[in-house]
Amino acid sequence: MSESFILPKKRYFTLREACDLKGLNYKSSCNRTFLQPNGGTPDALVGGRKVFKYETIFSWIELGDDQLSMKGSSK
């Protein structure tokens, strides 16, 4: 992505927050785990919810759909 973005300084982000930041439909990411950060593998669980670290979200936002699809096809 060539445009700059501001990522809130938080320790963890839920999947819904991550999708909102990336502009990705939350339901699509639920149905296609390869679209999620880390291919759907959370960095931790907080209150039973998947959460991802700041660093994970930062690098994931930079990836385009084609790069996410390539990662997902290696399952």
The 8 nearest C-alpha neighbors of each residue, nearest first, counted from 0:
[[1, 61, 2, 62, 63, 3, 60, 4],
 [0, 2, 3, 61, 4, 62, 63, 60],
 [3, 1, 0, 4, 61, 5, 60, 21],
 [4, 2, 1, 5, 0, 6, 61, 60],
 [3, 5, 6, 2, 20, 60, 0, 1],
 [4, 6, 7, 3, 20, 8, 57, 2],
 [5, 7, 8, 4, 57, 20, 53, 9],
 [8, 6, 9, 5, 53, 10, 20, 12],
 [9, 7, 6, 10, 53, 11, 5, 12],
 [10, 8, 11, 7, 53, 12, 52, 6],
 [9, 11, 53, 52, 8, 12, 51, 54],
 [12, 10, 52, 51, 9, 50, 53, 13],
 [13, 11, 51, 50, 16, 17, 52, 14],
 [14, 12, 50, 16, 15, 49, 17, 51],
 [13, 15, 17, 16, 18, 50, 49, 12],
 [14, 16, 18, 13, 17, 25, 19, 12],
 [17, 15, 19, 13, 18, 14, 12, 20],
 [18, 16, 14, 20, 15, 19, 12, 13],
 [17, 19, 23, 21, 15, 20, 16, 25],
 [18, 20, 22, 16, 17, 21, 15, 23],
 [19, 21, 17, 18, 22, 16, 6, 60],
 [22, 20, 18, 23, 19, 60, 17, 59],
 [23, 21, 19, 20, 18, 24, 17, 25],
 [24, 22, 18, 21, 25, 19, 28, 27],
 [23, 25, 27, 26, 18, 28, 22, 19],
 [24, 26, 28, 27, 18, 15, 23, 29],
 [27, 25, 29, 28, 24, 30, 31, 23],
 [28, 26, 30, 24, 29, 25, 31, 23],
 [27, 29, 31, 25, 26, 30, 34, 32],
 [30, 28, 26, 27, 31, 32, 25, 35],
 [29, 31, 27, 28, 32, 26, 25, 34],
 [32, 30, 28, 33, 29, 34, 27, 35],
 [31, 33, 39, 34, 35, 38, 28, 29],
 [32, 34, 38, 71, 35, 31, 39, 67],
 [35, 33, 32, 28, 31, 67, 38, 36],
 [36, 34, 39, 38, 32, 33, 28, 37],
 [35, 37, 38, 59, 39, 56, 34, 55],
 [38, 36, 40, 39, 35, 41, 55, 59],
 [37, 39, 33, 35, 36, 40, 32, 34],
 [40, 38, 35, 32, 37, 36, 41, 33],
 [39, 41, 37, 38, 42, 36, 49, 35],
 [42, 40, 49, 43, 50, 51, 39, 37],
 [41, 43, 51, 50, 52, 40, 44, 49],
 [44, 42, 41, 50, 49, 45, 51, 52],
 [43, 45, 49, 48, 47, 50, 46, 41],
 [46, 44, 47, 48, 43, 50, 49, 13],
 [45, 47, 48, 44, 49, 50, 43, 13],
 [46, 48, 45, 44, 49, 50, 43, 13],
 [49, 47, 44, 45, 46, 50, 13, 43],
 [48, 50, 44, 41, 13, 43, 14, 45],
 [51, 49, 13, 12, 43, 41, 11, 44],
 [50, 52, 42, 12, 11, 41, 55, 13],
 [53, 51, 11, 55, 54, 10, 42, 56],
 [52, 54, 56, 55, 10, 11, 57, 9],
 [53, 55, 57, 52, 56, 58, 51, 59],
 [54, 56, 52, 53, 57, 58, 59, 51],
 [57, 55, 59, 53, 54, 58, 60, 52],
 [56, 58, 54, 55, 60, 59, 53, 61],
 [57, 59, 61, 55, 56, 60, 54, 62],
 [60, 58, 56, 61, 62, 57, 36, 55],
 [61, 59, 62, 57, 58, 21, 56, 20],
 [60, 62, 59, 58, 0, 63, 57, 21],
 [63, 61, 59, 60, 66, 67, 64, 58],
 [62, 64, 66, 65, 67, 61, 0, 60],
 [65, 63, 67, 66, 68, 62, 34, 69],
 [64, 66, 68, 67, 63, 69, 62, 70],
 [65, 67, 69, 63, 64, 68, 62, 70],
 [66, 68, 64, 70, 69, 65, 34, 71],
 [69, 67, 71, 65, 70, 66, 64, 72],
 [70, 68, 66, 72, 71, 67, 65, 73],
 [69, 71, 67, 68, 72, 73, 66, 33],
 [70, 72, 33, 68, 69, 73, 74, 67],
 [71, 73, 69, 74, 70, 68, 33, 67],
 [72, 74, 71, 70, 69, 68, 33, 38],
 [73, 72, 71, 70, 33, 38, 69, 68]]
